[in-house]
Amino acid sequence: MCETTEQEQQWIRDALDGDDQAYYDLIQSYHSTVERFARQIGVRDEDIQDVTQEVFIKVYRFLHKYSRGKFSTWLYSVTLNVAKDFFRKQKREKRKVQKTIQEKPVTFYEENLDLSDDARILHETIQSMDEKYRVPIVLFYFHEASIKEISSIMGMRESTVKTRLKRGKERLKDCLEGGGLVYESKAF
């Protein structure tokens, strides 16, 4: 993850002053990052647009609360919170449907990501991990976030992040050596 650039800082200042083009430029700059992170923490492809849109609505509404730290760290935090809210909403809706029709829950998984077999197995295995391991692994290895940044994004101590990364890597390794997929309960 790189530092907030002068251009991004200018877009933020201008967006706060009501410049819609600056806000649009900020969205364009981070749109694919938000989508990728959301997908990696478990948002299904068919829901990516909704979650991404909600993230940028929140960014628009709460940009004034952004402090002068790294903008990407704040944005990952917003994305994580929107995804958690989305998962909770999905869970509530799923319970309502199950209660209404008295059926077993439907299991969803990622399809058609155009990944190699190894990448698909890795992706599915990471997706099946508990959130407390999945999110730090995704941020650290796929978004190059530092321990300090992950700590800030997830609202926990750096030592906790280090422990979860270590345990998460161990679980991931064990699962991959065993053929992939860990059926843990997701913390959403």
MDTraj code that builds the backbone (N, CA, C; nanometers):
import mdtraj as md
import numpy as np

residues = "MET CYS GLU THR THR GLU GLN GLU GLN GLN TRP ILE ARG ASP ALA LEU ASP GLY ASP ASP GLN ALA TYR TYR ASP LEU ILE GLN SER TYR HIS SER THR VAL GLU ARG PHE ALA ARG GLN ILE GLY VAL ARG ASP GLU ASP ILE GLN ASP VAL THR GLN GLU VAL PHE ILE LYS VAL TYR ARG PHE LEU HIS LYS TYR SER ARG GLY LYS PHE SER THR TRP LEU TYR SER VAL THR LEU ASN VAL ALA LYS ASP PHE PHE ARG LYS GLN LYS ARG GLU LYS ARG LYS VAL GLN LYS THR ILE GLN GLU LYS PRO VAL THR PHE TYR GLU GLU ASN LEU ASP LEU SER ASP ASP ALA ARG ILE LEU HIS GLU THR ILE GLN SER MET ASP GLU LYS TYR ARG VAL PRO ILE VAL LEU PHE TYR PHE HIS GLU ALA SER ILE LYS GLU ILE SER SER ILE MET GLY MET ARG GLU SER THR VAL LYS THR ARG LEU LYS ARG GLY LYS GLU ARG LEU LYS ASP CYS LEU GLU GLY GLY GLY LEU VAL TYR GLU SER LYS ALA PHE".split()
xyz = np.array([
    [0.0854, -0.1166, 0.0000],
    [0.0000, 0.0000, 0.0000],
    [0.0899, 0.1228, 0.0000],
    [0.0560, 0.2154, -0.0834],
    [0.1408, 0.3337, -0.0922],
    [0.0775, 0.4498, -0.0167],
    [0.1589, 0.5498, 0.0092],
    [0.1135, 0.6694, 0.0802],
    [0.0109, 0.7435, -0.0052],
    [-0.0727, 0.8216, 0.0608],
    [-0.1684, 0.9047, -0.0101],
    [-0.0886, 1.0068, -0.0903],
    [-0.1154, 1.0125, -0.2209],
    [-0.0399, 1.1025, -0.3080],
    [-0.0917, 1.2454, -0.2951],
    [-0.0115, 1.3376, -0.3432],
    [-0.0529, 1.4789, -0.3452],
    [-0.1820, 1.4937, -0.4252],
    [-0.1916, 1.4218, -0.5365],
    [-0.3113, 1.4293, -0.6209],
    [-0.4343, 1.3826, -0.5436],
    [-0.4195, 1.2714, -0.4711],
    [-0.5319, 1.2192, -0.3921],
    [-0.5701, 1.3168, -0.2806],
    [-0.4705, 1.3745, -0.2161],
    [-0.4985, 1.4734, -0.1121],
    [-0.5745, 1.5930, -0.1699],
    [-0.5359, 1.6333, -0.2901],
    [-0.6046, 1.7447, -0.3562],
    [-0.7487, 1.7058, -0.3890],
    [-0.7685, 1.5821, -0.4401],
    [-0.9052, 1.5354, -0.4694],
    [-0.9909, 1.5365, -0.3427],
    [-0.9325, 1.4915, -0.2319],
    [-1.0059, 1.4880, -0.1054],
    [-1.0443, 1.6294, -0.0628],
    [-0.9477, 1.7210, -0.0671],
    [-0.9769, 1.8612, -0.0306],
    [-1.0862, 1.9191, -0.1203],
    [-1.0716, 1.8960, -0.2514],
    [-1.1692, 1.9503, -0.3466],
    [-1.3067, 1.8865, -0.3283],
    [-1.3091, 1.7555, -0.3055],
    [-1.4367, 1.6857, -0.2835],
    [-1.5054, 1.7399, -0.1586],
    [-1.4271, 1.7655, -0.0544],
    [-1.4837, 1.8224, 0.0683],
    [-1.5396, 1.9631, 0.0443],
    [-1.4840, 2.0318, -0.0555],
    [-1.5331, 2.1657, -0.0913],
    [-1.6496, 2.1592, -0.1901],
    [-1.6952, 2.0360, -0.2218],
    [-1.8127, 2.0206, -0.3082],
    [-1.7829, 1.9957, -0.4548],
    [-1.6589, 1.9710, -0.4911],
    [-1.6220, 1.9458, -0.6299],
    [-1.6551, 1.8004, -0.6663],
    [-1.7626, 1.7814, -0.7439],
    [-1.8062, 1.6462, -0.7818],
    [-1.7035, 1.5744, -0.8681],
    [-1.6339, 1.6468, -0.9542],
    [-1.5327, 1.5838, -1.0399],
    [-1.4180, 1.5271, -0.9551],
    [-1.3789, 1.5977, -0.8509],
    [-1.2719, 1.5491, -0.7622],
    [-1.3169, 1.4207, -0.6929],
    [-1.4415, 1.4179, -0.6483],
    [-1.4952, 1.2967, -0.5856],
    [-1.4968, 1.1818, -0.6868],
    [-1.5396, 1.2099, -0.8092],
    [-1.5408, 1.1093, -0.9158],
    [-1.3988, 1.0572, -0.9410],
    [-1.3012, 1.1456, -0.9456],
    [-1.1617, 1.1047, -0.9673],
    [-1.1118, 1.0153, -0.8535],
    [-1.1519, 1.0476, -0.7324],
    [-1.1154, 0.9659, -0.6160],
    [-1.1765, 0.8262, -0.6279],
    [-1.3031, 0.8201, -0.6676],
    [-1.3694, 0.6903, -0.6882],
    [-1.2961, 0.6108, -0.7952],
    [-1.2677, 0.6738, -0.9068],
    [-1.1990, 0.6050, -1.0167],
    [-1.0640, 0.5488, -0.9714],
    [-0.9960, 0.6242, -0.8873],
    [-0.8649, 0.5839, -0.8398],
    [-0.8714, 0.4585, -0.7523],
    [-0.9783, 0.4433, -0.6746],
    [-0.9866, 0.3335, -0.5772],
    [-1.0933, 0.2292, -0.6067],
    [-1.1697, 0.2459, -0.7123],
    [-1.2815, 0.1564, -0.7406],
    [-1.2383, 0.0102, -0.7492],
    [-1.1385, -0.0202, -0.8277],
    [-1.0974, -0.1606, -0.8445],
    [-1.0369, -0.2172, -0.7157],
    [-0.9717, -0.1339, -0.6364],
    [-0.9155, -0.1789, -0.5084],
    [-1.0267, -0.2198, -0.4133],
    [-1.1316, -0.1393, -0.4060],
    [-1.2452, -0.1701, -0.3192],
    [-1.3127, -0.2994, -0.3657],
    [-1.3356, -0.3113, -0.4954],
    [-1.3986, -0.4331, -0.5486],
    [-1.3152, -0.5563, -0.5166],
    [-1.1851, -0.5477, -0.5409],
    [-1.0972, -0.6623, -0.5181],
    [-1.0962, -0.7015, -0.3706],
    [-1.0839, -0.6035, -0.2818],
    [-1.0823, -0.6321, -0.1384],
    [-1.2150, -0.6939, -0.0942],
    [-1.3254, -0.6376, -0.1400],
    [-1.4572, -0.6918, -0.1034],
    [-1.4703, -0.8371, -0.1487],
    [-1.4274, -0.8656, -0.2702],
    [-1.4340, -1.0027, -0.3222],
    [-1.3463, -1.0955, -0.2374],
    [-1.2294, -1.0479, -0.2008],
    [-1.1359, -1.1313, -0.1262],
    [-1.1809, -1.1587, 0.0164],
    [-1.2658, -1.0735, 0.0718],
    [-1.3135, -1.0996, 0.2073],
    [-1.4487, -1.1694, 0.2084],
    [-1.4964, -1.2106, 0.0897],
    [-1.6127, -1.2974, 0.0847],
    [-1.7369, -1.2449, 0.0170],
    [-1.7339, -1.1253, -0.0382],
    [-1.8510, -1.0741, -0.1093],
    [-1.8583, -1.1453, -0.2443],
    [-1.9761, -1.2005, -0.2742],
    [-1.9950, -1.2738, -0.3996],
    [-1.9948, -1.1775, -0.5178],
    [-1.9566, -1.2294, -0.6347],
    [-1.9494, -1.1463, -0.7554],
    [-2.0787, -1.0704, -0.7829],
    [-2.1924, -1.1369, -0.7639],
    [-2.3199, -1.0705, -0.7943],
    [-2.3528, -0.9588, -0.6953],
    [-2.2820, -0.9515, -0.5846],
    [-2.3068, -0.8476, -0.4842],
    [-2.1988, -0.7395, -0.4803],
    [-2.0931, -0.7585, -0.5571],
    [-1.9796, -0.6649, -0.5555],
    [-2.0234, -0.5220, -0.5872],
    [-2.1036, -0.5042, -0.6909],
    [-2.1439, -0.3686, -0.7292],
    [-2.2215, -0.3002, -0.6177],
    [-2.3121, -0.3739, -0.5527],
    [-2.3909, -0.3150, -0.4442],
    [-2.3019, -0.2732, -0.3275],
    [-2.2091, -0.3600, -0.2902],
    [-2.1201, -0.3298, -0.1781],
    [-2.0283, -0.2128, -0.2136],
    [-1.9731, -0.2153, -0.3334],
    [-1.8835, -0.1076, -0.3764],
    [-1.9576, 0.0258, -0.3793],
    [-2.0794, 0.0244, -0.4305],
    [-2.1589, 0.1467, -0.4335],
    [-2.1840, 0.1981, -0.2916],
    [-2.2170, 0.1087, -0.2017],
    [-2.2421, 0.1486, -0.0633],
    [-2.1151, 0.2054, 0.0014],
    [-2.0000, 0.1474, -0.0311],
    [-1.8723, 0.1992, 0.0218],
    [-1.8543, 0.3440, -0.0218],
    [-1.8757, 0.3714, -0.1501],
    [-1.8508, 0.5070, -0.1982],
    [-1.9597, 0.6056, -0.1548],
    [-2.0778, 0.5564, -0.1258],
    [-2.1804, 0.6423, -0.0662],
    [-2.1345, 0.6820, 0.0743],
    [-2.0833, 0.5842, 0.1488],
    [-2.0331, 0.6144, 0.2839],
    [-1.9132, 0.7079, 0.2766],
    [-1.8250, 0.6871, 0.1802],
    [-1.7096, 0.7762, 0.1646],
    [-1.7590, 0.9185, 0.1387],
    [-1.8574, 0.9320, 0.0525],
    [-1.9128, 1.0642, 0.0219],
    [-1.9727, 1.1291, 0.1468],
    [-2.0501, 1.0502, 0.2215],
    [-2.1179, 1.1029, 0.3402],
    [-2.0224, 1.1335, 0.4550],
    [-1.9139, 1.0554, 0.4659],
    [-1.8277, 1.0666, 0.5835],
    [-1.6841, 1.1088, 0.5512],
    [-1.6623, 1.1594, 0.4323],
    [-1.5266, 1.2024, 0.3948],
    [-1.4734, 1.3057, 0.4929],
    [-1.5609, 1.3857, 0.5488],
    [-1.5177, 1.4873, 0.6457],
    [-1.4597, 1.4234, 0.7726],
    [-1.4883, 1.2954, 0.7966],
    [-1.4351, 1.2267, 0.9150],
    [-1.2985, 1.1629, 0.8890],
    [-1.2570, 1.1626, 0.7629],
    [-1.1251, 1.1092, 0.7293],
    [-1.0199, 1.1990, 0.7924],
    [-0.9288, 1.1363, 0.8689],
    [-0.8181, 1.2136, 0.9266],
    [-0.6990, 1.2041, 0.8327],
    [-0.6014, 1.2757, 0.8560],
    [-0.4894, 1.2883, 0.7619],
    [-0.3961, 1.1680, 0.7545],
    [-0.4369, 1.0510, 0.7987],
    [-0.3570, 0.9306, 0.7821],
    [-0.3638, 0.8845, 0.6378],
    [-0.3277, 0.7597, 0.6154],
    [-0.3362, 0.7059, 0.4802],
    [-0.4826, 0.6894, 0.4411],
    [-0.5185, 0.7447, 0.3287],
    [-0.6566, 0.7357, 0.2821],
    [-0.6950, 0.5899, 0.2568],
    [-0.6033, 0.5111, 0.2017],
    [-0.6358, 0.3709, 0.1717],
    [-0.6673, 0.2924, 0.2987],
    [-0.6004, 0.3224, 0.4087],
    [-0.6292, 0.2543, 0.5355],
    [-0.7716, 0.2847, 0.5792],
    [-0.8101, 0.4111, 0.5718],
    [-0.9460, 0.4503, 0.6071],
    [-1.0473, 0.3838, 0.5137],
    [-1.0151, 0.3785, 0.3845],
    [-1.1042, 0.3197, 0.2848],
    [-1.1212, 0.1688, 0.3073],
    [-1.0136, 0.0981, 0.3421],
    [-1.0251, -0.0451, 0.3734],
    [-1.1161, -0.0648, 0.4943],
    [-1.1051, 0.0221, 0.5914],
    [-1.1891, 0.0149, 0.7107],
    [-1.3365, 0.0332, 0.6741],
    [-1.3653, 0.1318, 0.5921],
    [-1.5022, 0.1552, 0.5463],
    [-1.5531, 0.0324, 0.4695],
    [-1.4709, -0.0207, 0.3821],
    [-1.5100, -0.1370, 0.3019],
    [-1.5381, -0.2575, 0.3910],
    [-1.4525, -0.2816, 0.4882],
    [-1.4721, -0.3936, 0.5802],
    [-1.6036, -0.3778, 0.6565],
    [-1.6319, -0.2583, 0.7050],
    [-1.7558, -0.2345, 0.7796],
    [-1.8795, -0.2495, 0.6910],
    [-1.8729, -0.2006, 0.5691],
    [-1.9862, -0.2161, 0.4762],
    [-2.0078, -0.3641, 0.4459],
    [-1.8990, -0.4382, 0.4239],
    [-1.9118, -0.5816, 0.3956],
    [-1.9726, -0.6552, 0.5149],
    [-1.9291, -0.6219, 0.6353],
    [-1.9858, -0.6857, 0.7544],
    [-2.1352, -0.6565, 0.7649],
    [-2.1738, -0.5311, 0.7426],
    [-2.3154, -0.4952, 0.7447],
    [-2.3923, -0.5733, 0.6384],
    [-2.3334, -0.5851, 0.5214],
    [-2.3972, -0.6576, 0.4116],
    [-2.4155, -0.8052, 0.4477],
    [-2.3115, -0.8654, 0.5072],
    [-2.3210, -1.0066, 0.5462],
    [-2.4278, -1.0270, 0.6540],
    [-2.4351, -0.9354, 0.7490],
    [-2.5384, -0.9452, 0.8531],
    [-2.6775, -0.9350, 0.7910],
    [-2.6935, -0.8430, 0.6976],
    [-2.8226, -0.8267, 0.6306],
    [-2.8574, -0.9534, 0.5527],
    [-2.7601, -1.0080, 0.4815],
    [-2.7833, -1.1323, 0.4067],
    [-2.8248, -1.2448, 0.5005],
    [-2.7576, -1.2531, 0.6127],
    [-2.7863, -1.3579, 0.7099],
    [-2.9294, -1.3448, 0.7625],
    [-2.9712, -1.2210, 0.7936],
    [-3.1087, -1.1981, 0.8407],
    [-3.2097, -1.2374, 0.7336],
    [-3.1845, -1.1957, 0.6096],
    [-3.2758, -1.2278, 0.5003],
    [-3.2814, -1.3782, 0.4753],
    [-3.1673, -1.4419, 0.4846],
    [-3.1611, -1.5866, 0.4648],
    [-3.2445, -1.6581, 0.5714],
    [-3.2341, -1.6116, 0.6971],
    [-3.3132, -1.6709, 0.8051],
    [-3.4622, -1.6519, 0.7815],
    [-3.5005, -1.5340, 0.7330],
    [-3.6411, -1.5088, 0.7042],
    [-3.6927, -1.6038, 0.5967],
    [-3.6147, -1.6211, 0.4907],
    [-3.6545, -1.7109, 0.3823],
    [-3.6630, -1.8542, 0.4340],
    [-3.5638, -1.8961, 0.5101],
    [-3.5640, -2.0323, 0.5638],
    [-3.6833, -2.0550, 0.6546],
    [-3.7132, -1.9566, 0.7343],
    [-3.8266, -1.9687, 0.8248],
    [-3.9563, -1.9782, 0.7453],
    [-3.9645, -1.9019, 0.6388],
    [-4.0851, -1.8995, 0.5576],
    [-4.1053, -2.0301, 0.4812],
    [-4.0016, -2.0800, 0.4190],
    [-4.0181, -2.1996, 0.3355],
    [-3.9650, -2.3270, 0.4005],
    [-3.9066, -2.3150, 0.5209],
    [-3.8589, -2.4304, 0.5973],
    [-3.7683, -2.5227, 0.5148],
    [-3.6669, -2.4616, 0.4493],
    [-3.5704, -2.5397, 0.3720],
    [-3.4332, -2.5301, 0.4354],
    [-3.3463, -2.6185, 0.3929],
    [-3.2061, -2.6111, 0.4350],
    [-3.1418, -2.4895, 0.3703],
    [-3.0402, -2.4322, 0.4358],
    [-2.9734, -2.3149, 0.3776],
    [-2.9009, -2.3498, 0.2476],
    [-2.8990, -2.2527, 0.1590],
    [-2.8291, -2.2677, 0.0325],
    [-2.6839, -2.2263, 0.0540],
    [-2.5891, -2.3042, 0.0050],
    [-2.4486, -2.2711, 0.0184],
    [-2.4031, -2.1987, -0.1083],
    [-2.3411, -2.0838, -0.0885],
    [-2.2908, -2.0060, -0.2006],
    [-2.1385, -2.0150, -0.2046],
    [-2.0837, -2.0129, -0.3232],
    [-1.9390, -2.0083, -0.3377],
    [-1.9039, -1.9356, -0.4666],
    [-1.7811, -1.8945, -0.4753],
    [-1.7342, -1.8179, -0.5898],
    [-1.7229, -1.9076, -0.7133],
    [-1.7670, -1.8552, -0.8260],
    [-1.7528, -1.9254, -0.9519],
    [-1.7046, -1.8263, -1.0565],
    [-1.6517, -1.8778, -1.1643],
    [-1.6192, -1.7992, -1.2825],
    [-1.5287, -1.6796, -1.2554],
    [-1.4257, -1.6984, -1.1747],
    [-1.3305, -1.5898, -1.1524],
    [-1.2157, -1.5939, -1.2534],
    [-1.2216, -1.6880, -1.3468],
    [-1.1163, -1.7055, -1.4463],
    [-0.9796, -1.7222, -1.3800],
    [-0.9735, -1.8073, -1.2803],
    [-0.8499, -1.8334, -1.2086],
    [-0.7953, -1.9691, -1.2480],
    [-0.6641, -1.9855, -1.2338],
    [-0.6058, -2.1168, -1.2539],
    [-0.6587, -2.2078, -1.1443],
    [-0.6427, -2.3382, -1.1608],
    [-0.6915, -2.4318, -1.0592],
    [-0.6279, -2.4029, -0.9232],
    [-0.4973, -2.3795, -0.9209],
    [-0.4294, -2.3511, -0.7942],
    [-0.4808, -2.2215, -0.7312],
    [-0.4973, -2.1180, -0.8128],
    [-0.5464, -1.9901, -0.7616],
    [-0.6907, -2.0050, -0.7128],
    [-0.7702, -2.0823, -0.7838],
    [-0.9101, -2.1041, -0.7438],
    [-0.9151, -2.1765, -0.6098],
    [-0.8318, -2.2796, -0.5931],
    [-0.8284, -2.3542, -0.4669],
    [-0.7837, -2.2617, -0.3537],
    [-0.6807, -2.1809, -0.3782],
    [-0.6351, -2.0856, -0.2772],
    [-0.7472, -1.9888, -0.2416],
    [-0.8128, -1.9323, -0.3432],
    [-0.9211, -1.8365, -0.3207],
    [-1.0346, -1.9005, -0.2399],
    [-1.0773, -2.0179, -0.2794],
    [-1.1871, -2.0857, -0.2089],
    [-1.1478, -2.1201, -0.0658],
    [-1.0233, -2.1601, -0.0462],
    [-0.9781, -2.1947, 0.0884],
    [-0.9741, -2.0708, 0.1771],
    [-0.9232, -1.9596, 0.1243],
    [-0.9217, -1.8346, 0.2011],
    [-1.0647, -1.7918, 0.2324],
    [-1.1542, -1.8043, 0.1339],
    [-1.2944, -1.7666, 0.1553],
    [-1.3602, -1.8495, 0.2651],
    [-1.3173, -1.9729, 0.2815],
    [-1.3803, -2.0607, 0.3798],
    [-1.3260, -2.0391, 0.5215],
    [-1.2212, -1.9594, 0.5337],
    [-1.1612, -1.9346, 0.6652],
    [-1.2456, -1.8359, 0.7453],
    [-1.2325, -1.8432, 0.8749],
    [-1.2993, -1.7509, 0.9654],
    [-1.2482, -1.6093, 0.9371],
    [-1.3352, -1.5104, 0.9506],
    [-1.3015, -1.3707, 0.9208],
    [-1.1765, -1.3239, 0.9941],
    [-1.1599, -1.3667, 1.1189],
    [-1.0472, -1.3153, 1.1974],
    [-0.9125, -1.3546, 1.1370],
    [-0.9100, -1.4587, 1.0548],
    [-0.7874, -1.4971, 0.9834],
    [-0.7910, -1.4479, 0.8384],
    [-0.9074, -1.4558, 0.7750],
    [-0.9208, -1.4223, 0.6333],
    [-0.8854, -1.2762, 0.6065],
    [-0.9423, -1.1834, 0.6823],
    [-0.9219, -1.0412, 0.6540],
    [-0.7748, -1.0003, 0.6683],
    [-0.7057, -1.0364, 0.7776],
    [-0.5635, -0.9988, 0.7846],
    [-0.4792, -1.0599, 0.6714],
    [-0.5089, -1.1855, 0.6351],
    [-0.4331, -1.2499, 0.5265],
    [-0.4547, -1.1752, 0.3952],
    [-0.5801, -1.1423, 0.3644],
    [-0.6102, -1.0704, 0.2402],
    [-0.5418, -0.9339, 0.2394],
    [-0.5536, -0.8597, 0.3501],
    [-0.4922, -0.7270, 0.3551],
    [-0.3398, -0.7344, 0.3446],
    [-0.2790, -0.8272, 0.4165],
    [-0.1328, -0.8353, 0.4213],
    [-0.0740, -0.8854, 0.2889],
    [-0.1278, -0.9943, 0.2361],
    [-0.0670, -1.0567, 0.1189],
    [-0.1192, -1.0057, -0.0148],
    [-0.2426, -0.9592, -0.0196],
    [-0.2988, -0.9172, -0.1480],
    [-0.3095, -0.7657, -0.1618],
    [-0.3050, -0.6935, -0.0499],
    [-0.3155, -0.5477, -0.0548],
    [-0.1940, -0.4789, 0.0062],
    [-0.0938, -0.5586, 0.0429],
    [0.0335, -0.5091, 0.0929],
    [0.0189, -0.4129, 0.2110],
    [-0.0811, -0.4381, 0.2948],
    [-0.1008, -0.3557, 0.4142],
    [0.0011, -0.3970, 0.5201],
    [0.0490, -0.3006, 0.5935],
    [0.1419, -0.3293, 0.7023],
    [0.0634, -0.3780, 0.8240],
    [0.1342, -0.4342, 0.9206],
    [0.0719, -0.4791, 1.0456],
    [0.0005, -0.3600, 1.1115],
    [0.0654, -0.2461, 1.1117],
    [0.0086, -0.1257, 1.1722],
    [-0.1206, -0.0851, 1.1008],
    [-0.1202, -0.0902, 0.9688],
    [-0.2395, -0.0538, 0.8928],
    [-0.3535, -0.1518, 0.9185],
    [-0.3223, -0.2807, 0.9218],
    [-0.4251, -0.3817, 0.9486],
    [-0.4823, -0.3598, 1.0880],
    [-0.3964, -0.3288, 1.1822],
    [-0.4387, -0.2998, 1.3184],
    [-0.5391, -0.1848, 1.3197],
    [-0.5096, -0.0807, 1.2444],
    [-0.5984, 0.0353, 1.2360],
    [-0.7294, 0.0000, 1.1661],
    [-0.7216, -0.0731, 1.0564],
    [-0.8401, -0.1112, 0.9797],
    [-0.9337, -0.1973, 1.0623],
    [-0.8768, -0.2929, 1.1352],
    [-0.9586, -0.3891, 1.2090],
    [-0.9860, -0.3469, 1.3532],
    [-0.9210, -0.2403, 1.3980],
    [-0.9444, -0.1912, 1.5332],
    [-0.8941, -0.2862, 1.6405],
    [-0.7733, -0.3369, 1.6226],
    [-0.7153, -0.4282, 1.7217],
    [-0.5662, -0.4002, 1.7364],
    [-0.5071, -0.4579, 1.8401],
    [-0.3643, -0.4357, 1.8644],
    [-0.2792, -0.5047, 1.7572],
    [-0.1615, -0.4490, 1.7342],
    [-0.0697, -0.5052, 1.6354],
    [-0.0316, -0.6482, 1.6715],
    [-0.0135, -0.6766, 1.8006],
    [0.0231, -0.8131, 1.8419],
    [-0.0876, -0.9119, 1.8062],
    [-0.2131, -0.8680, 1.8138],
    [-0.3253, -0.9542, 1.7767],
    [-0.3223, -0.9817, 1.6267],
    [-0.2926, -0.8796, 1.5476],
    [-0.2831, -0.8961, 1.4023],
    [-0.1734, -0.9970, 1.3693],
    [-0.0569, -0.9823, 1.4331],
    [0.0543, -1.0744, 1.4079],
    [0.0151, -1.2181, 1.4417],
    [-0.0525, -1.2356, 1.5544],
    [-0.0960, -1.3692, 1.5962],
    [-0.1947, -1.4273, 1.4959],
    [-0.2901, -1.3457, 1.4528],
    [-0.3901, -1.3953, 1.3574],
    [-0.3285, -1.4266, 1.2220],
    [-0.2305, -1.3477, 1.1804],
    [-0.1611, -1.3781, 1.0551],
    [-0.0875, -1.5114, 1.0663],
    [-0.0172, -1.5299, 1.1767],
    [0.0591, -1.6532, 1.1978],
    [-0.0341, -1.7738, 1.2007],
    [-0.1392, -1.7668, 1.2813],
    [-0.2337, -1.8786, 1.2914],
    [-0.3091, -1.8996, 1.1605],
    [-0.3445, -1.7902, 1.0955],
    [-0.4140, -1.7996, 0.9674],
    [-0.3289, -1.8680, 0.8623],
    [-0.1993, -1.8311, 0.8571],
    [-0.1086, -1.8958, 0.7612],
    [-0.0957, -2.0445, 0.7913],
    [-0.0874, -2.0786, 0.9193],
    [-0.0763, -2.2197, 0.9569],
    [-0.2009, -2.2965, 0.9140],
    [-0.3184, -2.2396, 0.9396],
    [-0.4436, -2.3052, 0.8999],
    [-0.4532, -2.3163, 0.7486],
    [-0.4156, -2.2103, 0.6799],
    [-0.4190, -2.2106, 0.5341],
    [-0.3266, -2.3177, 0.4785],
    [-0.2069, -2.3250, 0.5331],
    [-0.1098, -2.4259, 0.4890],
    [-0.1641, -2.5668, 0.5125],
    [-0.2173, -2.5912, 0.6330],
    [-0.2725, -2.7233, 0.6647],
    [-0.3856, -2.7598, 0.5696],
    [-0.4717, -2.6636, 0.5439],
    [-0.5861, -2.6903, 0.4558],
    [-0.5417, -2.7173, 0.3129],
    [-0.4484, -2.6375, 0.2642],
    [-0.4018, -2.6558, 0.1270],
    [-0.3290, -2.7887, 0.1111],
    [-0.2537, -2.8273, 0.2134],
    [-0.1861, -2.9573, 0.2081],
    [-0.2888, -3.0711, 0.2107],
    [-0.4048, -3.0442, 0.2704],
    [-0.5100, -3.1449, 0.2778],
    [-0.6082, -3.1359, 0.1622],
    [-0.5813, -3.0526, 0.0632],
    [-0.6677, -3.0441, -0.0537],
    [-0.7538, -2.9193, -0.0603],
    [-0.7441, -2.8320, 0.0387],
    [-0.8182, -2.7067, 0.0354],
    [-0.9456, -2.7084, 0.1164],
    [-1.0047, -2.5934, 0.1267],
    [-1.1295, -2.5651, 0.1982],
    [-1.1317, -2.6067, 0.3431],
    [-1.1602, -2.5104, 0.4263],
    [-1.1689, -2.5278, 0.5702],
    [-1.3095, -2.4954, 0.6083],
    [-1.3892, -2.5720, 0.6544],
    [-1.5262, -2.5319, 0.6827],
    [-1.5366, -2.4771, 0.8235],
    [-1.5068, -2.3495, 0.8384],
    [-1.5167, -2.2817, 0.9670],
    [-1.6411, -2.1949, 0.9626],
    [-1.6926, -2.1644, 1.0780],
    [-1.8074, -2.0731, 1.0799],
    [-1.7556, -1.9327, 1.0574],
    [-1.8228, -1.8598, 0.9705],
    [-1.7811, -1.7229, 0.9425],
    [-1.8339, -1.6328, 1.0521],
    [-1.7532, -1.5357, 1.0910],
    [-1.7862, -1.4499, 1.2053],
    [-1.8795, -1.3360, 1.1683],
    [-1.9377, -1.3373, 1.0511],
    [-2.0243, -1.2257, 1.0117],
    [-2.1571, -1.2435, 1.0708],
])
top = md.Topology()
chain = top.add_chain()
for i, resn in enumerate(residues, 1):
    res = top.add_residue(resn, chain, resSeq=i)
    for name in ("N", "CA", "C"):
        top.add_atom(name, md.element.get_by_symbol(name[0]), res)
traj = md.Trajectory(xyz[None], top)
